[in-house]
Amino acid sequence: MSGDRGGAYPHFDAAMAAFQRGDDGEALKHCEALLSAVPTHRDGLILRGNLAIKADDVDAGIDAFSRLLDAHGLHAAVQRQLSRLLNRRAARRRKANESAAAREDCREALRADRDNVDAWYNLALCERDLGDETATARALSELLRRQPGDEDARLLAAQLLATRDTAAAVAQLGQLHRADLAPEALSIAVELDRAGDANATAAFGETLRLAAGKRPVPLLRAELGQALGLPAVVDSQEQLDHARQRFAHGLDELQARWDDDYLSRCERALEQLVWCNFKLAYQGRNDIELQGRYGDLLQRALCQWFPDGDQAPQPATKGPLRIGLLSSCWRNCTVGHYFGSWIDWLADAGHAVHLYQLGPTRDAHTERLAQRASRFHFHDDDLASLARQIREDRLHLLIYPEIGMDARLLPLASLRLARRQAAAWGHPVTTGLPSIDAFFSCAEMEPENADAHYRERLLMLPELGVHYPLPDVEDGRSPALPDGPRVLLPHSLFKLHPDNDAVIAEVAAQCPEAGFLLFREHVGHWNDAIDRRLERAFRARGLATANRVHWLAATSRANYLAINRNADIMLDALHWSGGNTSLDALASGLPILTSRGRFMRGRQSAFMMERLGLPGWVVPAQQLGRMAAERLGDPDQIRQARTTITAHQDQLFSSDAARPDFLAHVERLARAH
């Protein structure tokens, strides 16, 4: 709009001058005069909204920002501000016992910004006030999907589902015998489980109680959650042992219950079996037996429901080999960047590449990968329709770069959707599925007895097994870090097995100046569990964690890489070594002190350091603490390691060494009868 940015309007200039000198009353007078003359003046509406926020006049702020959006179109920052003001008014109306009006404000707030978690929480409270438990549960499941660590939401959800011994929960028990709440109860239980909440098991049980034998709900999914739920971050080795024993017992119970008669009375939907044992792999044990038993359990249900489900479709007889790649991670994430090069390798070899992205997420990286495929399928519908699509494409080979990161892949992978099917190390643990014929892995990362860890036939690739470009180390700003030697522990907290605690405490005891850098997770009780464990480990050495353990907030990628550049060493995790975190460290020139674990998932960093010419940084696990302290006490060694890493990065990154082996494996699999 011509002349809509200020200078041509004296009232706007006067309003801004008054605002800048702190005279809000004078600024408001001129702003109102301006908007009386030009109701859609953009900067005038912005100023009016900001004045309203300063004066805590939510109605005026809502009016100004609503008019701004109506006149000038959607703008994310304005929508977020409007959403916050609507939520603030909702909270006040609810406090004044105006829950119906407050609910409408919450809904308006969420129309402006679907990710306003405070509005989702207040909506849940309003729905509870108004007696709609189903809507309450729906709002809470949306909140927990966005922010799993929200303690207030988890408590309210637990009370609603009667999973805590509180008066509120007991009072509601008699009201909740309603099957229509069961689907929302299941959603809450799933989100609680994702956060590793101890109440998840009881929430799955409550879902089954609410369903009362009715079939619209994926009852088997709730049974899987109740029987096989695992903590994300354990408090001790004893808790880990107990969780694993409980998991095995849960498998026993399900195997006994899921006979042909029982399964025949269940809804025949793949969504019934959306469950994966993601947390099992972080416990440092050989999972082949438990994963195999779970795979057989899925197969039992699918064979009952779909007798032809294990019969592969006949692949196309003419034209190039048809190779499918299925994941929900063909996007800006570790798997998307790791395995994207396989699309190019297959296409360059003349194969028809069918790329399947399981929604709802897609981004610019998805579009780049899609352009390199022969056919791209984005799927955000029921799983059966995706299974039909894949079967109709008559693939010679279907590859899952990861099975275990997204639970929806498990029932799909349990079907025979292509003549040959393979998985890869995007989640580096056996799938346990009898329908997966082969598992791609990296030869130099696997131990000698690797075959004993996989149900699938292992297909080895050299080096990283992919073409992984050297990451662009953007300019970023590190937050203030402690003085003295800095030990970076960048791992997701569920990767920190209790065995790591003693190693960290050993470093602290031998290098009193060292500070340890960890990143806080969005799930608060994970942070609390690691805090408690480290305090115990330090106390056992006569030490305190205060001023030694430093928790950093999540930050931008550029700033994260700046932290890597300003650390002295990265201390690798036992049992589950760094993968992408290690590559980021090495791209930043940060040396990694690591050991070789028992399984491939604990040996990736060791291969990387040896590949870069630094085998002395790979030491036995029992020496990690002492050797870390030794390195921290010798800055020259660290400087030399940085120089070596920088000089040899081309030995690790941007390599096509695995291309011939990968293509040879693909062709043998695809042509096998």
N, C-alpha and C positions, 0 to 999 in steps of 0.2 A: 504494500500500500504506500503510495507516494507520500513522502514527508512524515512517515509514521515512526521515525526513530528519534525524534526529540527536538533537535535544534530549532526547527521552524516554529515551535510552540513555546512562547515565553513561560506559560504556566509549568511546563515540564522542566525547563531550566531552573526556575525558582524552586520547584519541588525538590530537584536533585541537590541544589545548593543547600537547602534547609536540611535535607536528609543527611548530607555529608557532615554538617556541623552539629548534628545530633538534635535538631529541633523538629521532632517528629510531628508535633501539632501543626506547625507551619507547613511542613512537607505534605501532610494529609490535606490541608485546606487547598493548596495549589493542585494536588493530584486529583481531588474531587472536581475542581473546576475544569481541569483538563478533560477528564472522562465525561463530564457533562456535555462538553463541546464535541469531543471525539470519543464516543463510547468504546471503540475498538482499538484505541491507541495501544500498540503492543507494549512498549516500555513503560507507559503509564500504568497498564494493568499489572505488569511485573512489580513495579514500585508499590502499587496499592496492595498487592499480595504480601510483599515483604514487610510493609508497615503493619499490616494486620497480624502477621506472625509475631513481630516485636511486641505488639500490644495484646497478644493472646486473644485476638478477636477472630475465632475460627470461622464464624459465619461470613464475615467480610472477606477473609482469605479464600474460603471455598468459592464465594461468588466471583472474586477477581480471577482466580485460576481457571474456573469453569468458563468464564467469558473469554479468557485468553485462548483456551483450547478450541472453543466454538468458532472464534473469529480467525484463528491463524493455523489451525490444524494440530494434529497430535505431535507432542514433543515429550520424549521420555522423562527428562528432568522435571518438567512441569507436571506430568502425570504422577510421578512419584510424590511430589510435594502436595498435590491435591489429595492423593490417597492418604498421606499422613494426616492431613487436616481432617478429612472425613472420619478417619479412625479415631482421632482425638475427640471429635464431637460425639462419636458413637460411645466412647468410654464414659463421657459425661452424661449422656442420655441414659445409659444403662444404670449408672450410679443413682440417677434420679428416678429409677424404676420405670423407665420408658423403653423397655426392651424391644418392642416392635419397631419403634422409630430408630433405635440404635441398630437393629438388624439391617434395616434399609441402608443406613449410612455405611455399615460394613460391606454390604453388597456393592454399593457405589464405589467404595474405596478399592475393592477388588476388581471392579470393572476398569478402574484407572490403572491399577498395578497388581497383577495376579501374584506377584512375589512378595507382597507385603505380609510378612508372617504375623505381625501384630494384629492386622485386620482379620486374618484367618482365626487367630486365637480368640479375639473378641467376638467374632461371628459364632464360634463354638459356644462361648459363654451365653450369648443371646439365645441361641437355639436351645440350649439346656434350660434357660429361664422359661422359655416358651413351651417346654415339654416335648420337643422333637428330638428324641435320642438319635434317630437315624441321621438327621441333618447335622447334629452335634458331632457324631462320629465321622461323617463325611468331611466336615471342616477340619477336624483334627488330623485325619489321614492326609489331607492336602498340606497342612502345616508341617507334619512330620516328614513328608516326602521332600519338602524343601529344606527343612532344618531338623534333622533327626535328633540333634542333641538338646532340643528345647525342653528344659526340665519341667516347666509349668505345663506344657502340652502333654508330656509323657505322664505326669501325675494325673491330670484331668482324664486322659485316655484310660489310664489304669483304673481310676475310680469308676469311670463309666462302664468299663468291662469287668468290674469287681475283681481286680487282680491284686488289690492291696487290702490289708485287714484294717480298714478305716470305717468310721461310722457312716460316711457318705456311701461307701461301697455297699455296706450291709443294707442300708436303707433302700438302695436301688435294686437289690437282688430280685425283689418281688415284681418289679416293673419291667424287667428285661427279657421275659420269656416271649420274645417276639422274633420270628424268623426273618422279618424284613430288616432287622438290624444286623443280621449275620454277615452280609457282604461287606458292610462298612467295618464291622468288628474285625473281619479278616484283613482288610486294608490296614487297620491300625496295628494288628498283630505283626503283619509283614514289615511295617516300618519300625516297630519296636525291635524285631529280630535284626533288621539291617543295622541298627545301632548297637546290637549286642546287649540289649536291655534284659536284665534278669526276669522281668515280668512278661517277656514275649511268650514263653512256654505256657504260662497261665492264660494269656490272652488268646492263644490258639485254642486252648481248652474251652475258654468261654465262647469262642466262635462255634465250636461243635455243640455246646449246650444250647446256644441260641437257635441254631439250625434245627434242633430237635428232630433229626432224621429226615428233614426235607432235602430235596435234591438240587434246587437251583444254585446252591452255593458250592464252590469247589471243595467239597468236604475232604477229599484226599489231600489237597494242599494243606489244609489245616491239620490233618493227621500227621503229615510229614513234618510240619513245623513243631507240633507238640512233641513228637518223638525224637527229632534229629537236630533241634536247635542247639547252637553252640555259642559260648561267649566270644566276643571279638578280641578283647584284651583281658587276659587272665591275671588274677592277683598273685598267683603262686603256681609252682609246679604241681602241687597237690590238687589245686582246682583244675588244672589242665588234665591231669590223670583222671579225675572224677568225671569231667566233661566227656572225655573219650570213652570211658566205660559206659556212661549213660547213652552215648551215641550208639555203641554196639548193641546195648540192650534194646534201644529203640528200634534198631533194624530187626532184631529178633521178634519183637512184638508185631511189627508191620508184616513181616514175612508170614507169621502165623495167622494174622487177621485177613490179609489180602488173598483169600483163596478164590477160585473161579466163581463160586456162588456170590460171594460178597462183591466182587468186582462187577459182576453182571448187573447188580442193582445200583451201580453208581453211574452218574452222568458221564457219557463217553466224550470227554472234551480234553484236548491237550492241556488246556489251562489248569486242569485238575493236578497236573504233575509238574507245575512250574516251581521247582525247588532245586537249589544246588548247595553243595557242601563246601562253599567257598572258604570258610574259616578253618576247615579241617586241615588244609594244606600248610597252614602256618604253625602247626604244632610240632614240627621237626621229626615226624615219624614216617615210616613207609605206609602209604595209604592204599596200596594196591588191593588188599583184601577187603577193606571197608568200601572203597569205591566200586570194586567189582560186585560186591553184594548189593550195593545200591543200584548199579546198572542192571543187574538181573531183576531187581524189584520193579524198575520201570518197564523193562521188557515184558514182564509177566502181565502187567496191566495193559500194555499196548497190544500184545498178542491176543488178549481176551477181547479187546474192543475192536481191533482192526486186524482180522486174521491174515490179510494180505499185506500188512504193514512191513513185514520183513522181506517182501518180494520186490526186488529192484525193478524200476521201469527199464524197458529196453532202450539203450542209448541210441542217438541218431546214427544212422549208418553211412550217411554222406556228409561231405564237408569236413571242416577242421574239427579237432577234438573240442568238446564243450566242457569247460572247466568252471565250476561255480565256486564263489568265495562268499561265505555267509557270516555276518557278525552284526552286532549293534554298534560296533566301534569303528566303523569307517567314517571317522570324524577326527577333530583335533584332540587326539589323546594318544597315549603310548602305543596301543595296538594299531591305530590308524597310521601313525608315522613309521612304526616298525615294519609292518607288512605291506604297506602300500607299494613297495618296489616289486612285489610278486605280480601285481597287475601288469606292470610294464614288461617284466620278463616273459610272462605268458603271452601277452599280446605280440611282443617282438618275435616270439617263436611261431607265430601264425595260428595260435589257438583262439577260439571264441571264448572270451571271458565274460561270464555272467556274474555281476556284482550285486549282492543282495544286502541292503541296509535295513535292519530291523529298527523301526522308529521307537519313540517319536522324535528323536534328535537327529538333525542334520545341520551342517554348517558349510562354510566356504571350502573346508578341506574335503568334505563329502563331495561337493560339486567337482572339485579338481580330480578326485579319484574316479568319479562317474564318467568324466570325459575320456578317460583312458581305457575304459571297459568297452566291450562290444555291446553289451546290454546292461542297463542299470535298472534295478527294481527297488523302489522305496516302499516298505510295507509297514503300515500302522493299523492293521486290522487283526482279526482273530488268527491264531496260529494255523488252524486247519487250512485256511485259504492260502497262506504262504506255502504250506506243505504241498498243496495241489499245484501251485504255480511252479515250484521246483520240479516236481515229478513231470509236469507237462513240458518242461524245458529239456527233458531227456539228456541229462548230463552224463558224461563219462566218469567224471570225478567231482565230488563236492568236498571242499576244504573249509574247515572251521579254524581260523587262526587262533581262536581261544574258545574253550568250552569251560565254563565255570565262573566267568565274570558276570554273565547275564543269565539268570535262571531260566528264561524262556527258551534258551538254546537246548537245554537238556532233553525235553520231550521231542523236539524236532530232530536232534541228533540220534535219538533212540529209534527213529524210524529209518527205513532204508529208502532214502529219497533219491539216491543215485547208485549206480552199479558199484562204485567204490567210494569210500568216504574216509577222510583223514582229518586229524586235528594237528595243532601246532602249539608251541610253547608260550602263546600269549598268556596262558595260565599254566605254568609249568608243572603239571601233575597229571598222572594218568586220568583219563575220563572215566575209566571203569566200564564203558559201554561196549557190549558185544557187537554193536552195529558200526563201530569205528575200526577200520581195518589197519590204519597206520598212524604213527605219530612222528611228525617232523621235529627234530631236535638238533642241537649243535654238538658235533663230535668232541670238540675240545673242552666242552663244559660238562660232559657226562662222565661219571666214574666208570671203571672197568666193568662193573657188574650191573650196568644200567638196565639191561633187559629185565632184571628182577623187580624193577620199579614200575613197569608198564604192562597193562593188559594188551595194548596194541603192539604191532610190530614197529620197532624203531627204524626210522629213516634218518640217517645222519647227514648233516650239512657242515661245511667248513666255516671257520671264523664266526661272525655274528649270524650267518645264515640269511642275511638280508642286506640290501644296500641301504645303509643308514647314513644320511648326510651329516657332515659336521654341523652341529647346531650353531646358529647365529648367536654369538655371545653379545647381546645387546648392551648398550650403556644403561646402567641402572644405578640406584643408590642404595647401599646397604644401610640398614638401621644401625644405631649405635651398638657396638659389640664390646664385650668385656676386654680389658687389657690382659696381656699375657697370652700364652699358647691357646689356640682355639681348636676344639675338636668338634667337627660337624657330624651330627647324627640325623640325617635328613629323612629317615625312613618313616613311612606311615606307622602309627603306633601299634597296629595289630601285627606288624612284622617283628616287633621287639619281643622275642621269646624271653621268659624269665632267666634263661642261661646268660643273657647279655648283661644282666645287672651286675654280676660279680666282675665281669671284664671292665665295665665302666668304673666301678669302685676301685679296681686295681690300678687303673690309670690315674685316678684321683689321688690314691695313696702314694704312688711313686712320682707323681709330678704335681706337687701342691699348688703350682701356679695355673694349672690348666682349667679352662672353663669349657663346659659342654653345651652345645647349641642344639636344641630340639625345637620342633614346630608343634604348636598347639593344634589339636584337631577340633572340628566343629561339634564333636560329641564329648561333652564335659566329663563324663565318668571315665572315658578312656584316659584323659589327662590325669585324673585323680588316681587311677590305678597305677600308672607309671610313676607318679609322684611318690606314692606309698612304697612301691617296690624299691625305688632308688634310695629313699630315706632308710629303709631297712638295710640295704646293701652297704650304704655308706656308714651307717651306725655300727655295723658289724666290723668295720675297719677303724672305728673310733673317729669317724668324720661326720660332717654335716653337709647337706646339699646346699644350704644357703650360700649365695655368692659363687657357687660352683656350677649349678645346673641352671641354665638360662633358657627360658621358654620364649620363642619368637612367634609372632603372629603370622598367619598366612599373608602372602604378599604377591606382587606381580612377578611374572617370570623374569623380567629384567632385573628386578631387585633380588630375587632368589639367586640368580647367577652371580650377582655382585657379592652376596653372602658367601658363595662358594669361593670366589676369588680372594676374599678376605679371611677365610679360615686357613688353618695350617695343615690339617689332615682331615680326611673323612674316615671315620671308624665304621667299618662295615658291620652289618648285623649277622649274627650266627644263624644258621639254618635257612635264612632267606636273604640272600645277598642283594645288593642294589642291582637294578637293571637299567632303567631309564635314569634313575638318580645317579648311578655310577657314570653313565655316559655324559650327563650334564656336568658332573664334577670334573671328568677328564677333559671335556671341551673347555672348561674354565682353568685348566692347568692344576687342579687340586689332586694331590696323590691320595690313594686309598690304601689303607692297611686292612688286609683281609685274610681269610683262611679258606681252605677248601672244605665245603660241607659234604655231607653224606650223599645228597641228592643234587641234581642239576640246579635246582632253585637256590642252592646255597653255594654255587661255584662260578657264577657268571662274572663277578668282579675279579676273581682270581685269573680267569682267562684273559680279561682285559689288561690287567697289570702286566702279565707275562708277555702278552702280545706287544705291549709298548716298551718292552725291554727292562722291566723292573721286577724280576722274579723275587728279589729280596724283600718285597713288600707283601709277599704271600707267605704266611707263617702258620704253624700249627695253632689250632684254636686255643690251646692252653697257654700259648705264649703271646697272645694278642695284647693283653694288658701291659706286660713288661716291655714288649717291643714298641708299643705306642708311646709309652713314657720315654723310651730311649730316643725315638725319632723326634719327639717334641723338645727334647733337650739338646738336639743337634740341628740348628737351623741350616747349616750347610747341606746336610743330607736332604732336607726338604727342598732347598733351592735347586740342588742337582736333580732331584726327582721332577720338579716342575719343568726344568729345562729339557729333560729326557721326554717327558710327556708331550710337550709342545713340538719337539723335533720329530716325533714318531706318530703323530696323530693320523697321518695318512696310512699307517699300517692297520688302523682299526676302522676309521670312518670312510664312507663313500667307496666301499669296495664291492666289486661284482664277482668276487671269488666263488661265491656259493651258487651263482647262476647255473653253470653246467650241471652240477649235481642235482639241484632242485628240479630242473627241467627233465633230467633223466629219470628221477624218481616219479615225477608226474606222468611221464609217458608210459613207464612200466605199469604204474597203477591203473591208468586210464585204459590201457589196451589189454589188461589181464582179464581172463574169462573165469 
